Amino acid sequence: MAFPFLPVHAFLAVAAAARPFVVASPTETLVTAASADMVMKPAPIEPDWIIAGAPEARIAEHSQSADSAAMTAIWDCTAGAFRWHFAWDETVMILEGEVHVTDEKGVERVLKAGDIAYFAGKTWATWRVDNYVRKIAFLRRPFPAPLSAAMKLKRLIRRPLRSAL
């Protein structure tokens, strides 16, 4: 999201402009849509992030959780190279085309149709799209650090208790 990836404030602006998408309610247990029928809206990449070419990105939000902590969207992009900030945790599945992704450690991977990748929130990656790429993105807002630490502690405490039973 977000994609590859706007800062949260820019992502939310893009998301608002790309409506309609469905915000799941507690009574809504299934949200469906044909990806070919989803309306793609412009989602410009931050100009300072562009390294080469003139990549044009678009997004169509599918759904958002009732607590706004998770979102699903289709995102595509034309040829170009750019740095991308992942404000949220993001799992992607490439639907069409391919992208060369270089992580913060300098490791490059090629993602192509059918490949799945996870990008941790608050990280950067360089994306090089030679022709075109289309993905589905599943985004999750990371928990605040104190809550995340409390959850890890809870898991550590429960693990010995379970093995003792």
MOQUIGI-V190814 format. One record per residue. N is the residue number from 1. SS is DSSP state (H for helix, E for strand, L for the rest). PHI is phi in whole degrees, 0 to 359 (* if undefined). PSI is psi in radians with two decimals (* if undefined). Layout:
n:N ss:SS phi:PHI psi:PSI
n:N ss:SS phi:PHI psi:PSI
This chain:
n:1 ss:L phi:* psi:*
n:2 ss:L phi:* psi:2.56
n:3 ss:L phi:170 psi:2.90
n:4 ss:L phi:332 psi:-2.87
n:5 ss:L phi:199 psi:2.19
n:6 ss:L phi:278 psi:2.66
n:7 ss:L phi:299 psi:2.73
n:8 ss:H phi:307 psi:-0.77
n:9 ss:H phi:297 psi:-0.69
n:10 ss:H phi:289 psi:-0.67
n:11 ss:H phi:299 psi:-0.78
n:12 ss:H phi:295 psi:-0.60
n:13 ss:H phi:295 psi:-0.75
n:14 ss:H phi:296 psi:-0.75
n:15 ss:H phi:299 psi:-0.73
n:16 ss:H phi:296 psi:-0.67
n:17 ss:H phi:286 psi:-0.40
n:18 ss:L phi:269 psi:0.07
n:19 ss:L phi:305 psi:2.73
n:20 ss:L phi:271 psi:2.48
n:21 ss:L phi:220 psi:2.88
n:22 ss:E phi:261 psi:2.22
n:23 ss:E phi:265 psi:2.01
n:24 ss:L phi:294 psi:2.40
n:25 ss:L phi:254 psi:2.91
n:26 ss:L phi:302 psi:-0.43
n:27 ss:L phi:269 psi:-0.19
n:28 ss:L phi:264 psi:1.93
n:29 ss:L phi:256 psi:-0.17
n:30 ss:L phi:215 psi:2.22
n:31 ss:L phi:238 psi:2.18
n:32 ss:L phi:232 psi:2.71
n:33 ss:L phi:194 psi:2.54
n:34 ss:L phi:279 psi:2.18
n:35 ss:H phi:301 psi:-0.55
n:36 ss:H phi:292 psi:-0.38
n:37 ss:H phi:267 psi:-0.11
n:38 ss:L phi:283 psi:2.37
n:39 ss:L phi:278 psi:2.06
n:40 ss:L phi:275 psi:2.30
n:41 ss:E phi:242 psi:2.63
n:42 ss:E phi:303 psi:2.44
n:43 ss:L phi:222 psi:1.27
n:44 ss:L phi:304 psi:2.41
n:45 ss:L phi:282 psi:2.44
n:46 ss:L phi:309 psi:2.11
n:47 ss:H phi:306 psi:-0.64
n:48 ss:H phi:294 psi:-0.31
n:49 ss:H phi:274 psi:-0.31
n:50 ss:E phi:285 psi:2.23
n:51 ss:E phi:261 psi:-0.70
n:52 ss:E phi:208 psi:2.62
n:53 ss:E phi:75 psi:-2.86
n:54 ss:L phi:226 psi:1.15
n:55 ss:L phi:298 psi:2.39
n:56 ss:L phi:243 psi:2.08
n:57 ss:E phi:253 psi:2.62
n:58 ss:E phi:222 psi:2.78
n:59 ss:E phi:217 psi:2.60
n:60 ss:E phi:223 psi:1.97
n:61 ss:E phi:284 psi:2.38
n:62 ss:E phi:266 psi:-0.90
n:63 ss:E phi:202 psi:2.82
n:64 ss:E phi:218 psi:2.44
n:65 ss:L phi:293 psi:2.75
n:66 ss:L phi:299 psi:-0.51
n:67 ss:L phi:268 psi:0.10
n:68 ss:L phi:61 psi:0.36
n:69 ss:L phi:265 psi:-0.12
n:70 ss:E phi:216 psi:2.61
n:71 ss:E phi:209 psi:2.62
n:72 ss:E phi:234 psi:2.37
n:73 ss:E phi:207 psi:2.81
n:74 ss:E phi:258 psi:2.41
n:75 ss:E phi:222 psi:2.44
n:76 ss:E phi:222 psi:2.87
n:77 ss:E phi:204 psi:2.49
n:78 ss:E phi:273 psi:-3.13
n:79 ss:E phi:302 psi:2.46
n:80 ss:E phi:156 psi:3.04
n:81 ss:E phi:230 psi:2.46
n:82 ss:E phi:200 psi:2.72
n:83 ss:E phi:273 psi:2.55
n:84 ss:E phi:227 psi:2.30
n:85 ss:E phi:261 psi:2.17
n:86 ss:E phi:267 psi:1.72
n:87 ss:L phi:289 psi:-0.58
n:88 ss:L phi:247 psi:2.81
n:89 ss:E phi:296 psi:2.43
n:90 ss:E phi:217 psi:2.25
n:91 ss:E phi:250 psi:2.29
n:92 ss:E phi:237 psi:2.67
n:93 ss:E phi:232 psi:2.17
n:94 ss:E phi:284 psi:2.19
n:95 ss:E phi:265 psi:-0.59
n:96 ss:E phi:205 psi:2.55
n:97 ss:E phi:77 psi:-2.79
n:98 ss:E phi:205 psi:2.84
n:99 ss:E phi:215 psi:2.45
n:100 ss:E phi:265 psi:2.08
n:101 ss:E phi:246 psi:2.24
n:102 ss:E phi:245 psi:2.13
n:103 ss:E phi:279 psi:-3.14
n:104 ss:L phi:298 psi:-0.38
n:105 ss:L phi:271 psi:-0.05
n:106 ss:L phi:90 psi:0.14
n:107 ss:L phi:276 psi:2.18
n:108 ss:E phi:258 psi:2.42
n:109 ss:E phi:227 psi:2.57
n:110 ss:E phi:256 psi:2.15
n:111 ss:E phi:254 psi:2.27
n:112 ss:E phi:228 psi:3.05
n:113 ss:L phi:313 psi:2.23
n:114 ss:L phi:97 psi:-0.30
n:115 ss:L phi:282 psi:2.58
n:116 ss:E phi:239 psi:2.42
n:117 ss:E phi:219 psi:2.66
n:118 ss:E phi:241 psi:2.34
n:119 ss:E phi:239 psi:2.13
n:120 ss:L phi:290 psi:2.51
n:121 ss:L phi:298 psi:2.71
n:122 ss:L phi:65 psi:0.55
n:123 ss:E phi:234 psi:2.93
n:124 ss:E phi:242 psi:2.65
n:125 ss:E phi:212 psi:2.68
n:126 ss:E phi:260 psi:2.26
n:127 ss:E phi:249 psi:2.29
n:128 ss:E phi:237 psi:1.99
n:129 ss:E phi:255 psi:2.02
n:130 ss:E phi:283 psi:-0.62
n:131 ss:E phi:229 psi:-1.15
n:132 ss:E phi:198 psi:2.58
n:133 ss:E phi:217 psi:2.49
n:134 ss:E phi:225 psi:2.31
n:135 ss:E phi:221 psi:2.81
n:136 ss:E phi:254 psi:2.37
n:137 ss:E phi:239 psi:2.34
n:138 ss:E phi:246 psi:1.96
n:139 ss:E phi:251 psi:2.49
n:140 ss:E phi:223 psi:2.22
n:141 ss:L phi:289 psi:2.22
n:142 ss:L phi:295 psi:2.59
n:143 ss:L phi:292 psi:2.62
n:144 ss:L phi:301 psi:2.58
n:145 ss:H phi:309 psi:-0.81
n:146 ss:H phi:298 psi:-0.68
n:147 ss:H phi:291 psi:-0.72
n:148 ss:H phi:299 psi:-0.76
n:149 ss:H phi:297 psi:-0.72
n:150 ss:H phi:296 psi:-0.69
n:151 ss:H phi:293 psi:-0.70
n:152 ss:H phi:297 psi:-0.75
n:153 ss:H phi:299 psi:-0.75
n:154 ss:H phi:300 psi:-0.76
n:155 ss:H phi:296 psi:-0.71
n:156 ss:H phi:296 psi:-0.69
n:157 ss:H phi:291 psi:-0.73
n:158 ss:H phi:290 psi:-0.57
n:159 ss:H phi:302 psi:-0.90
n:160 ss:H phi:296 psi:-0.60
n:161 ss:H phi:295 psi:-0.72
n:162 ss:H phi:295 psi:-0.72
n:163 ss:H phi:289 psi:-0.39
n:164 ss:H phi:282 psi:-0.36
n:165 ss:L phi:279 psi:*
